[in-house]
Amino acid sequence: MHTAHAAGHVALVGIGATAVMDAWLVLLSRLGVPTTSFAMVGRWVGHMPRGQFAHATIAKAPAVRHELVLGWLTHYAIGIAYAALLVATQGGTWLEQPTLLPALAGGAATVLAPWFVMQPAMGSGFLASKTPAPLKNCLRNLANHAVFGAGLYVAAAALAGVAP
C-alpha cells in the first residue's frame, strides 16, 4: 500500500473507530449512564498552551473559548493516533487483512491514557480514584475502550472490503 494511501486509510480507521465509540456513548447516555463531556476534554487541552496541564477539578477551571469543538477535535485526533499506533505495531498488512484480536487488545490498552494521564490531570485521580465509584468508572472506561477496539476492526474490515 502506498504511504499516502496508507496514511489516509489509517485516518479513516481512526475516525471510524471513534465514531463507533461515540455511537456506544450515545446509547449509554440514552440509557442514563453518565458519559464523557468532551467540553471538559477541550477545556483541559485549551489550558495547556497557558502552561496548565493539571487541575484540581476540570469542571471548576475557567472555560476555554470553543472548548466543545476543541474537545471533539482532540477526541478524533487521539482516535486517529491510536489507529496509527495499532498499524505501526501490527504492520501495514493489518489494514489489508484486519483481525479482531489485535484491534480489541489495542483498543482496551488505550484505556491506560485516561486512567493514568487524563483523569489525574483533570482532577479525577489515578484510576478515577477521586470519583464516587472508582471501580465502576474504571470498568466503564475499559468497556468504552474495548468498543473503540471493536470499532478499529469494523472500520478496517469495512475499508478492506471496499478498497481496490
Protein Blocks (a to p, Z undefined) as FASTA:
>chain_A
ZZklmmmmmmmmmmmmmmmmmmmmmmmmmnopacddfklmmmmmmmmmnopabdfblklp
ccdehklmmmmmmmmmmmmmmmmmmmmmnopklmmmccfklmmmmmmmmmmmmmmmmmmm
nonoghhllbmblmlmmmmmmmmmmmmmmmmmmmmmmmmmmpZZ
